[in-house]
Amino acid sequence: MGKYAAKEQARTQTARTNQESKNVKSAGGRRRIWIWVSFMVVFMGWAGYSFISQQSQIADKSAELAKKKVEQQTTLKSKEQLSTEVKRLNDPEYIGQLARKNYGMYLPGETPIHTEETSP
């Protein structure tokens, strides 16, 4: 029985050593996993913050772009009206009409006709 007890004790000792070794290895593995998870949480937090920040900047820029487009359309309309007015001002007949209407100026020999509107 002495041999048997010594073998049993050696086997028990080896099993304990293997178990302790597994516990140490699993503790190291847990630590690595915890570090990896922590890193991923920090990275994902940073990525989420960057995404939200960029989305708000894009929304601001889109609103600004929409305002600029409206302003551009208004400016183009104004430009078209002014270019039409310039073309009309280059016409001597239109200048004569403006002079008659606004300033009461008439060509020599013209007789002005004034009409009065009556209210019903």
C-alpha positions as CSV (number, residue, x, y, z in Angstrom):
1,M,0.0,0.0,0.0
2,G,2.9,2.3,0.4
3,K,3.5,2.3,-3.3
4,Y,-0.1,2.8,-4.1
5,A,-0.4,5.7,-1.6
6,A,2.8,7.4,-3.1
7,K,1.5,7.0,-6.6
8,E,-1.9,8.4,-5.6
9,Q,-0.3,11.3,-3.8
10,A,1.9,12.0,-6.8
11,R,-1.2,11.8,-9.1
12,T,-3.1,14.2,-6.7
13,Q,-0.1,16.5,-6.7
14,T,0.1,16.5,-10.5
15,A,-3.7,17.1,-10.7
16,R,-3.4,20.1,-8.3
17,T,-0.4,21.5,-10.3
18,N,-2.4,21.1,-13.5
19,Q,-5.4,22.7,-12.0
20,E,-3.4,25.6,-10.6
21,S,-1.7,26.0,-14.0
22,K,-5.1,26.1,-15.7
23,N,-6.4,28.7,-13.1
24,V,-3.3,30.8,-13.8
25,K,-3.8,30.5,-17.5
26,S,-7.5,31.2,-17.3
27,A,-6.8,34.2,-15.1
28,G,-4.3,35.5,-17.7
29,G,-6.9,34.8,-20.4
30,R,-9.6,36.6,-18.5
31,R,-7.2,39.6,-18.0
32,R,-6.5,39.7,-21.8
33,I,-10.1,39.4,-22.6
34,W,-11.0,42.2,-20.1
35,I,-8.3,44.4,-21.6
36,W,-9.5,43.7,-25.1
37,V,-13.1,44.4,-24.1
38,S,-12.1,47.6,-22.4
39,F,-10.1,48.7,-25.5
40,M,-13.1,47.9,-27.7
41,V,-15.5,49.9,-25.5
42,V,-13.2,52.9,-25.5
43,F,-12.7,52.6,-29.3
44,M,-16.4,52.2,-30.0
45,G,-17.2,55.2,-27.7
46,W,-14.7,57.3,-29.6
47,A,-16.1,56.1,-32.9
48,G,-19.7,56.9,-31.8
49,Y,-18.8,60.3,-30.6
50,S,-17.0,61.1,-33.9
51,F,-20.0,59.8,-35.8
52,I,-22.5,61.9,-33.9
53,S,-20.2,65.0,-34.1
54,Q,-19.8,64.6,-37.8
55,Q,-23.5,64.1,-38.4
56,S,-24.3,67.4,-36.6
57,Q,-21.7,69.2,-38.7
58,I,-23.1,67.7,-41.9
59,A,-26.6,68.8,-40.8
60,D,-25.3,72.4,-40.1
61,K,-23.5,72.5,-43.5
62,S,-26.6,71.2,-45.3
63,A,-28.8,73.9,-43.8
64,E,-26.2,76.5,-44.7
65,L,-26.1,75.1,-48.3
66,A,-29.9,75.3,-48.6
67,K,-29.8,78.9,-47.5
68,K,-27.1,79.7,-50.0
69,K,-29.0,78.1,-52.8
70,V,-32.1,80.1,-52.0
71,E,-30.0,83.2,-51.9
72,Q,-28.4,82.3,-55.2
73,Q,-31.8,81.8,-56.8
74,T,-32.9,85.2,-55.5
75,T,-29.8,86.8,-56.9
76,L,-30.2,85.2,-60.3
77,K,-33.8,86.5,-60.5
78,S,-32.6,90.0,-59.6
79,K,-29.8,89.8,-62.2
80,E,-32.2,88.7,-64.9
81,Q,-34.6,91.6,-64.0
82,L,-31.7,94.1,-64.1
83,S,-30.4,92.8,-67.4
84,T,-33.9,93.1,-68.9
85,E,-34.1,96.7,-67.5
86,V,-30.7,97.5,-69.0
87,K,-31.8,96.2,-72.4
88,R,-35.0,98.3,-72.2
89,L,-33.0,101.4,-71.2
90,N,-30.9,101.0,-74.3
91,D,-34.1,101.5,-76.4
92,P,-34.9,105.2,-77.1
93,E,-38.6,104.6,-77.3
94,Y,-38.7,103.2,-73.7
95,I,-36.6,106.2,-72.5
96,G,-39.2,108.5,-74.1
97,Q,-42.0,106.6,-72.4
98,L,-40.3,107.0,-69.0
99,A,-39.7,110.7,-69.6
100,R,-43.3,111.3,-70.5
101,K,-44.7,109.2,-67.6
102,N,-42.4,110.2,-64.8
103,Y,-41.2,113.7,-65.7
104,G,-43.9,115.1,-67.9
105,M,-41.5,115.7,-70.7
106,Y,-42.8,115.6,-74.3
107,L,-41.3,115.8,-77.8
108,P,-41.8,119.2,-79.6
109,G,-45.1,119.2,-81.3
110,E,-46.7,116.5,-79.0
111,T,-49.9,117.3,-77.2
112,P,-50.3,115.6,-73.9
113,I,-53.6,114.0,-73.2
114,H,-54.6,113.7,-69.5
115,T,-57.4,111.5,-68.5
116,E,-59.1,111.5,-65.1
117,E,-60.4,108.4,-63.6
118,T,-63.7,108.6,-61.8
119,S,-64.7,106.4,-58.9
120,P,-68.1,104.7,-59.3
